[in-house]
Each structure stands twice: as C-alpha cells, then as structure tokens.
C-alpha cells in the first residue's frame, strides 16, 4: 500500500467521521455560492426528497481510490454531471445507508457485499431536484468487477486519493447555476479530467478534510 496513507486508514476515518463533521463552510466561502440552510429546508411542505450517495474508498494498484461517475446527457437537471453513485430513497430501503448501497450496486454493477459503512457525512440540499442528499462513506477490500448501467452511467471515474488531496485541483470557472438561473463564477475540483462542482464539490471538500484529519 502507498506509504502516503496510514495502514489503518479505515479505522482513522471511522473515528474522524464519528466526531464533529467539518461541514461545507470553507468551500462555500471559496465558491461564493451560498446554499439554503438545511434547517429551513426541512420545514418545507412538501419536504425534500431523501437521497443518498456512496463515497467508496478502496485499494487498487497499491494506493487508495474513490469512485465517481459521469452521468449521460439527457433531459434533466443533472445531465452530464459528475457525482458519486446514488439516488432517491425507495420505500423498501430501511435507511439511507441501504439507499446508498442499493444505488451504487444498481448503477455500477458492483458487488457490495464486502463494503463496510464508516459513517455519514454532512447532508447537501440540491435545489433544482429538491433532493436532500446524505453522503455515506464506506470502504471495501476491492472494487471488483463492474458492469455500469448505460442508462445511468456514461463513465466510471476512479480517482486516486493522492490526486484528490492535491492543492492544485481546486479551480474556478464560469458555469450556469440552474438554482439561480444565471451564470456565476464557481469553484470546482479538476478530477479525472472532469469538472466536479455543485453538491459533489461540497462533498469532495468535506471528504478531503476528513482524509487530512486521518492522515495527521
């Protein structure tokens, strides 16, 4: 395993995510785009849709990775965007961790039986789809064979954690922000040759802080 990561990284992350979460304030200051307060969102009638994504960490090629996915181009608010595998909670899901696991399996085709949940990161509200998303952090001994669903996934994007932690991947550009219906200069992460911004950008920012804690 790459010596830049401690051998007990999963246990360190389990302890880090059990404590006070870093949240998204630092990244929101950089991006300049303020999202609605979660407390106010929960008081909406009807309430937002509950969703979950799975941020999986797994070893490959001697170092740790996470997995992002590029969504296909379609008529919808998340067309062509990059994110963690995930989706809306179904009535038969016992909890949001189950939602994250089910959606990951459905979208990537991976066998999730050896995946172990470490905890949940800070929730993110996505105004265009009115989704309140819980990122679930998990580890696996391997990713194994994948068979991505072509209706849901244009490409799977493995990202080494060494790349995720680089300082030079944080950039800015002008993008159309559907929530405010205008173009804004937004912060994004340059990962796997893709622009990773919005809700996933917030999740990446918090994951980086948790990883930094675990590396110390």
For each residue, the residues with C-beta under 8 A, 3 or more apart:
1: 5 7 59 62 63 64
2: 5 62 63 64 162
3:
4: 63 162 215
5: 1 2 9 63 64 161 215
6: 9 12 214 215
7: 1
8: 11 12
9: 5 6 12 13 57 64 214
10: 13 14 57 116 118 139
11: 8 14 15
12: 6 8 9 15 16 213 214 215
13: 9 10 16 17 57 118 137 139 210 211 214
14: 10 11 17 18 118 119
15: 11 12 18 19 214
16: 12 13 19 210 213 214
17: 13 14 21 118 119 120 121 137 210
18: 14 15 119
19: 15 16
20:
21: 17 121 122 206 210
22: 26 122 206 209 210
23: 122 206
24: 27 28 35 122 124 202 205 206
25: 28 29
26: 22 29 30 205 209
27: 24 30 31 187 201 202 205 206
28: 24 25 31 32 33 34 35 202
29: 25 26 32
30: 26 27 170 187
31: 27 28 186 187 197 201
32: 28 29 184 185 186 187
33: 28 177 180 184 186
34: 28
35: 24 28 124 125 127 202
36: 40 41 125 127
37: 40 41
38: 41 42 123 125 132
39: 42 43
40: 36 37 43 44
41: 36 37 38 44 48 125 132
42: 38 39 47 48 132
43: 39 40
44: 40 41 47 48
45:
46:
47: 42 44
48: 41 42 44 125 130 131 132
49: 88 89 129 130 131 132
50: 88 89 96 99 131 132 134
51: 86 87 88 89 96 99 131 132 133 134
52: 86 87 89 96 97 99 100 103 133 134 135 136
53: 83 84 85 86 87 100 103 133 134 135 136 203
54: 84 85 86 100 101 103 104 115 135 136 138
55: 66 84 121 135 136 137 138 203 207
56: 66 67 84 104 115 138 139 140 143
57: 9 10 13 64 65 66 137 138 139 140 161
58: 64 65 66 67 139 140 141 142 143
59: 1 62 63 64 65 141 142
60: 63 65 142 143 158
61:
62: 1 2 59
63: 1 2 4 5 59 60 160 161 162
64: 1 2 5 9 57 58 59 160 161
65: 57 58 59 60 143 158 159 160 161
66: 55 56 57 58 84 158 159 161 164 207
67: 56 58 84 85 108 143 156 157 158 159
68: 82 83 84 156 157 159 191 192 194 196 200
69: 82 83 84 85 107 108 148 152 153 154 155 156 157
70: 80 81 82 153 154 155 156 157 194
71: 74 78 79 80 81 82 83 152 153 154
72: 79 80 150 151 152 153 154
73: 79 80 154
74: 71 79
75: 79
76: 79
77: 128 129 178
78: 71 81 83 129
79: 71 72 73 74 75 76
80: 70 71 72 73 154
81: 70 71 78 198 200
82: 68 69 70 71 157 191 192 194 195 196 200
83: 53 68 69 71 78 86 196 199 200
84: 53 54 55 56 66 67 68 69 135 200 203
85: 53 54 67 69 103 104 107 108 153
86: 51 52 53 54 83 99 100 103 104 107 133 135
87: 51 52 53 99 103 106 107
88: 49 50 51 99 131
89: 49 50 51 52 93 96 99
90: 93 99 102
91:
92:
93: 89 90 96 98 99 102
94: 98
95: 98 99
96: 50 51 52 89 93 99 100 120 134 136
97: 52 100 101 117 120 136
98: 93 94 95 101 102
99: 50 51 52 86 87 88 89 90 93 95 96 102 103
100: 52 53 54 86 96 97 103 104 134 135 136 138
101: 54 97 98 104 105 112 115 117 136 138
102: 90 93 98 99 105 106
103: 52 53 54 85 86 87 99 100 106 107
104: 54 56 85 86 100 101 107 108 110 112 115
105: 101 102 108 109 110 111 112
106: 87 102 103 149 152
107: 69 85 86 87 103 104 148 149 152 153
108: 67 69 85 104 105 146 147 148 149 153 156
109: 105 145 146 147 148 149
110: 104 105 143 144 145 146
111: 105 114 144 145
112: 101 104 105 115 140
113:
114: 111 140 141 142 144
115: 54 56 101 104 112 138 139 140
116: 10 138 139 140
117: 97 101 136 137 138
118: 10 13 14 17 137 138 139
119: 14 17 18 136 137
120: 17 96 97 134 135 136 137
121: 17 21 55 134 135 136 137 203 206 207 210
122: 21 22 23 24 135 202 206
123: 38 132 133 134 135
124: 24 35 132 133 135 199 202 203
125: 35 36 38 41 48 131 132 133
126: 129 130 131 132 133 198 199
127: 35 36 130 178 179
128: 77 178 179
129: 49 77 78 126
130: 48 49 126 127
131: 48 49 50 51 88 125 126
132: 38 41 42 48 49 50 51 123 124 125 126
133: 51 52 53 86 123 124 125 126 199
134: 50 51 52 53 96 100 120 121 123
135: 52 53 54 55 84 86 100 120 121 122 123 124 203 206 207
136: 52 53 54 55 96 97 100 101 117 119 120 121
137: 13 17 55 57 117 118 119 120 121 207 210
138: 54 55 56 57 100 101 115 116 117 118
139: 10 13 56 57 58 115 116 118
140: 56 57 58 112 114 115 116 143 144
141: 58 59 114
142: 58 59 60 114
143: 56 58 60 65 67 110 140 146 158
144: 110 111 114 140
145: 109 110 111
146: 108 109 110 143 156
147: 108 109
148: 69 107 108 109 152 153 155 156
149: 106 107 108 109 152 153
150: 72 153
151: 72
152: 69 71 72 106 107 148 149
153: 69 70 71 72 85 107 108 148 149 150 156
154: 69 70 71 72 73 80
155: 69 70 148
156: 67 68 69 70 108 146 148 153
157: 67 68 69 70 82 191 192 194
158: 60 65 66 67 143 192
159: 65 66 67 68 163 164 191 192
160: 63 64 65 163 164
161: 5 57 63 64 65 66 164 165 211
162: 2 4 63 165 166
163: 159 160 166 169 191 192
164: 66 159 160 161 169 189 191 204 207 208 211
165: 161 162 208 211 212
166: 162 163 169
167: 170
168: 190
169: 163 164 166 189 190 191
170: 30 167 187 188 189 190
171: 187 188 189 190
172: 185 186 187 188
173: 185 186 188 195
174: 183 184 185 186
175: 183 184 186 188 195 197
176: 182 183
177: 33 180 181 182 183 184 186
178: 77 127 128 181
179: 127 128
180: 33 177 184
181: 177 178
182: 176 177
183: 174 175 176 177
184: 32 33 174 175 177 180
185: 32 172 173 174
186: 31 32 33 172 173 174 175 177 197 198 201
187: 27 30 31 32 170 171 172 197 201
188: 170 171 172 173 175 195 196 197 201
189: 164 169 170 171 195 196 197 201 204
190: 168 169 170 171 193 194 195 196
191: 68 82 157 159 163 164 169 194 196 204
192: 68 82 157 158 159 163
193: 190
194: 68 70 82 157 190 191
195: 82 173 175 188 189 190
196: 68 82 83 188 189 190 191 200 201 204
197: 31 175 186 187 188 189 200 201
198: 81 126 186 201 202
199: 83 124 126 133 202 203
200: 68 81 82 83 84 196 197 203 204
201: 27 31 186 187 188 189 196 197 198 204 205
202: 24 27 28 35 122 124 198 199 205 206
203: 53 55 84 121 124 135 199 200 206 207
204: 164 189 191 196 200 201 207 208
205: 24 26 27 201 202 208 209
206: 21 22 23 24 27 121 122 135 202 203 209 210
207: 55 66 121 135 137 164 203 204 210 211
208: 164 165 204 205 211 212
209: 22 26 205 206 212 213
210: 13 16 17 21 22 121 137 206 207 213 214
211: 13 161 164 165 207 208 214 215
212: 165 208 209 215 216
213: 12 16 209 210 216
214: 6 9 12 13 15 16 210 211
215: 4 5 6 12 211 212
216: 212 213
